[in-house]
Amino acid sequence: MTEGGAVLPWLVIRQDEGGNQYRVGRYATRAEAERVADRLDSPGQRQLYVVEKVDHAAT
């Protein structure tokens, strides 16, 4: 997936306690996506933030 010509293969996804998943954002590097997920994750929350790489053929 590209956005403005940039390749953004890393997703941050939020999963709530009901199992629903929502895409939070797309990022160029895994490190950047992990920083965002870590910032969003806080103790006591019932959401889970995960980082996934998107296969370019699937987008």
OpenMM code with the backbone's topology and positions (N, CA, C; nanometers):
from openmm import Vec3, app, unit

residues = "MET THR GLU GLY GLY ALA VAL LEU PRO TRP LEU VAL ILE ARG GLN ASP GLU GLY GLY ASN GLN TYR ARG VAL GLY ARG TYR ALA THR ARG ALA GLU ALA GLU ARG VAL ALA ASP ARG LEU ASP SER PRO GLY GLN ARG GLN LEU TYR VAL VAL GLU LYS VAL ASP HIS ALA ALA THR".split()
positions = [
    Vec3(0.0856, -0.1184, 0.0000),
    Vec3(0.0000, 0.0000, 0.0000),
    Vec3(0.0889, 0.1230, 0.0000),
    Vec3(0.0510, 0.2204, -0.0760),
    Vec3(0.1248, 0.3456, -0.0784),
    Vec3(0.0328, 0.4596, -0.0392),
    Vec3(0.0926, 0.5602, 0.0163),
    Vec3(0.0189, 0.6810, 0.0519),
    Vec3(0.1058, 0.7979, 0.0087),
    Vec3(0.0619, 0.8709, -0.0909),
    Vec3(0.1420, 0.9815, -0.1410),
    Vec3(0.2735, 0.9349, -0.2009),
    Vec3(0.2772, 0.8133, -0.2543),
    Vec3(0.3981, 0.7614, -0.3159),
    Vec3(0.4878, 0.6843, -0.2203),
    Vec3(0.4612, 0.6890, -0.0895),
    Vec3(0.5428, 0.6179, 0.0090),
    Vec3(0.4864, 0.4781, 0.0317),
    Vec3(0.5746, 0.3807, 0.0483),
    Vec3(0.5321, 0.2446, 0.0780),
    Vec3(0.5131, 0.2339, 0.2291),
    Vec3(0.3936, 0.1905, 0.2700),
    Vec3(0.3595, 0.1813, 0.4121),
    Vec3(0.3083, 0.0407, 0.4445),
    Vec3(0.4001, -0.0557, 0.4581),
    Vec3(0.3573, -0.1940, 0.4746),
    Vec3(0.3222, -0.2356, 0.6175),
    Vec3(0.3499, -0.1510, 0.7168),
    Vec3(0.3280, -0.1889, 0.8567),
    Vec3(0.2009, -0.1246, 0.9112),
    Vec3(0.1143, -0.2087, 0.9691),
    Vec3(-0.0122, -0.1628, 1.0257),
    Vec3(-0.0087, -0.1693, 1.1775),
    Vec3(-0.0761, -0.0747, 1.2415),
    Vec3(-0.1083, -0.0863, 1.3831),
    Vec3(-0.2583, -0.1119, 1.3876),
    Vec3(-0.2951, -0.2196, 1.4555),
    Vec3(-0.4345, -0.2605, 1.4643),
    Vec3(-0.4752, -0.2668, 1.6111),
    Vec3(-0.5921, -0.2104, 1.6408),
    Vec3(-0.6469, -0.2163, 1.7761),
    Vec3(-0.7544, -0.3233, 1.7798),
    Vec3(-0.7436, -0.4107, 1.8784),
    Vec3(-0.8463, -0.5126, 1.8971),
    Vec3(-0.9117, -0.4879, 2.0322),
    Vec3(-1.0455, -0.4769, 2.0331),
    Vec3(-1.1153, -0.4531, 2.1590),
    Vec3(-1.1531, -0.5859, 2.2241),
    Vec3(-1.2133, -0.5770, 2.3408),
    Vec3(-1.2448, -0.6981, 2.4170),
    Vec3(-1.3486, -0.7860, 2.3488),
    Vec3(-1.4236, -0.7307, 2.2547),
    Vec3(-1.5209, -0.8092, 2.1785),
    Vec3(-1.4607, -0.8776, 2.0570),
    Vec3(-1.3297, -0.8573, 2.0342),
    Vec3(-1.2628, -0.9185, 1.9200),
    Vec3(-1.2692, -0.8356, 1.7931),
    Vec3(-1.3329, -0.7180, 1.7999),
    Vec3(-1.3395, -0.6298, 1.6836),
    Vec3(-1.2036, -0.5662, 1.6589),
    Vec3(-1.1643, -0.5569, 1.5330),
    Vec3(-1.0348, -0.4988, 1.4986),
    Vec3(-1.0530, -0.3730, 1.4159),
    Vec3(-0.9675, -0.2745, 1.4454),
    Vec3(-0.9705, -0.1456, 1.3760),
    Vec3(-0.8289, -0.1059, 1.3376),
    Vec3(-0.8104, -0.0653, 1.2145),
    Vec3(-0.6793, -0.0190, 1.1702),
    Vec3(-0.6569, 0.1212, 1.2258),
    Vec3(-0.5473, 0.1391, 1.2979),
    Vec3(-0.5127, 0.2680, 1.3574),
    Vec3(-0.4312, 0.3507, 1.2590),
    Vec3(-0.3366, 0.2875, 1.1903),
    Vec3(-0.2541, 0.3607, 1.0956),
    Vec3(-0.1591, 0.2691, 1.0207),
    Vec3(-0.0954, 0.3257, 0.9187),
    Vec3(0.0026, 0.2547, 0.8355),
    Vec3(0.1354, 0.3268, 0.8486),
    Vec3(0.2448, 0.2506, 0.8495),
    Vec3(0.3772, 0.3075, 0.8747),
    Vec3(0.4819, 0.2430, 0.7840),
    Vec3(0.5879, 0.3168, 0.7602),
    Vec3(0.6929, 0.2724, 0.6689),
    Vec3(0.7832, 0.1658, 0.7310),
    Vec3(0.8041, 0.1735, 0.8629),
    Vec3(0.8940, 0.0783, 0.9269),
    Vec3(0.8255, 0.0108, 1.0450),
    Vec3(0.8737, -0.1068, 1.0769),
    Vec3(0.8206, -0.1795, 1.1922),
    Vec3(0.8472, -0.1016, 1.3205),
    Vec3(0.9661, -0.0440, 1.3323),
    Vec3(1.0018, 0.0318, 1.4523),
    Vec3(0.9040, 0.1472, 1.4759),
    Vec3(0.8698, 0.2175, 1.3692),
    Vec3(0.7753, 0.3292, 1.3804),
    Vec3(0.6381, 0.2789, 1.4259),
    Vec3(0.5908, 0.1703, 1.3676),
    Vec3(0.4613, 0.1136, 1.4048),
    Vec3(0.4619, 0.0667, 1.5500),
    Vec3(0.5709, 0.0056, 1.5932),
    Vec3(0.5804, -0.0415, 1.7312),
    Vec3(0.5821, 0.0747, 1.8302),
    Vec3(0.6472, 0.1851, 1.7948),
    Vec3(0.6468, 0.3033, 1.8819),
    Vec3(0.5043, 0.3558, 1.9001),
    Vec3(0.4293, 0.3606, 1.7912),
    Vec3(0.2904, 0.4075, 1.7990),
    Vec3(0.2083, 0.3116, 1.8863),
    Vec3(0.2208, 0.1824, 1.8629),
    Vec3(0.1457, 0.0839, 1.9415),
    Vec3(0.1817, 0.0933, 2.0891),
    Vec3(0.3076, 0.1103, 2.1190),
    Vec3(0.3512, 0.1225, 2.2587),
    Vec3(0.2948, 0.2481, 2.3241),
    Vec3(0.2898, 0.3582, 2.2494),
    Vec3(0.2341, 0.4831, 2.3028),
    Vec3(0.0852, 0.4695, 2.3321),
    Vec3(0.0144, 0.3977, 2.2478),
    Vec3(-0.1298, 0.3826, 2.2640),
    Vec3(-0.1661, 0.2843, 2.3750),
    Vec3(-0.0799, 0.1873, 2.3964),
    Vec3(-0.1053, 0.0853, 2.4968),
    Vec3(-0.0777, 0.1424, 2.6359),
    Vec3(-0.1757, 0.1304, 2.7247),
    Vec3(-0.1541, 0.1771, 2.8611),
    Vec3(-0.2133, 0.0765, 2.9585),
    Vec3(-0.1560, 0.0687, 3.0786),
    Vec3(-0.2038, -0.0285, 3.1768),
    Vec3(-0.3525, -0.0092, 3.2084),
    Vec3(-0.4217, -0.1195, 3.2259),
    Vec3(-0.5625, -0.1149, 3.2613),
    Vec3(-0.6579, -0.1080, 3.1434),
    Vec3(-0.6065, -0.0862, 3.0233),
    Vec3(-0.6940, -0.0822, 2.9060),
    Vec3(-0.7332, -0.2231, 2.8666),
    Vec3(-0.8474, -0.2328, 2.8011),
    Vec3(-0.8946, -0.3633, 2.7563),
    Vec3(-0.8712, -0.3823, 2.6067),
    Vec3(-0.8008, -0.2897, 2.5444),
    Vec3(-0.7684, -0.3020, 2.4027),
    Vec3(-0.6273, -0.3591, 2.3887),
    Vec3(-0.6061, -0.4245, 2.2782),
    Vec3(-0.4757, -0.4788, 2.2443),
    Vec3(-0.4312, -0.4114, 2.1152),
    Vec3(-0.3082, -0.3647, 2.1112),
    Vec3(-0.2536, -0.3040, 1.9899),
    Vec3(-0.1480, -0.3975, 1.9341),
    Vec3(-0.1634, -0.4338, 1.8073),
    Vec3(-0.0698, -0.5246, 1.7425),
    Vec3(-0.0137, -0.4606, 1.6160),
    Vec3(0.1050, -0.5055, 1.5798),
    Vec3(0.1713, -0.4586, 1.4579),
    Vec3(0.1745, -0.5749, 1.3607),
    Vec3(0.1318, -0.5482, 1.2375),
    Vec3(0.1321, -0.6509, 1.1330),
    Vec3(0.1892, -0.5940, 1.0047),
    Vec3(0.2547, -0.6797, 0.9288),
    Vec3(0.3041, -0.6393, 0.7972),
    Vec3(0.2044, -0.6850, 0.6919),
    Vec3(0.1733, -0.5950, 0.6006),
    Vec3(0.0791, -0.6233, 0.4929),
    Vec3(0.1563, -0.6746, 0.3721),
    Vec3(0.1079, -0.7810, 0.3136),
    Vec3(0.1648, -0.8342, 0.1908),
    Vec3(0.1219, -0.7415, 0.0768),
    Vec3(0.2186, -0.6896, 0.0009),
    Vec3(0.1862, -0.5961, -0.1073),
    Vec3(0.0895, -0.6569, -0.2093),
    Vec3(0.0959, -0.7853, -0.2305),
    Vec3(0.0082, -0.8503, -0.3281),
    Vec3(-0.1375, -0.8503, -0.2798),
    Vec3(-0.1564, -0.8405, -0.1473),
    Vec3(-0.2912, -0.8455, -0.0909),
    Vec3(-0.3595, -0.7108, -0.0902),
    Vec3(-0.2861, -0.6014, -0.1151),
    Vec3(-0.3467, -0.4682, -0.1083),
    Vec3(-0.3883, -0.4184, -0.2433),
] * unit.nanometer
topology = app.Topology()
chain = topology.addChain("A")
for resn in residues:
    res = topology.addResidue(resn, chain)
    for name in ("N", "CA", "C"):
        topology.addAtom(name, app.Element.getBySymbol(name[0]), res)
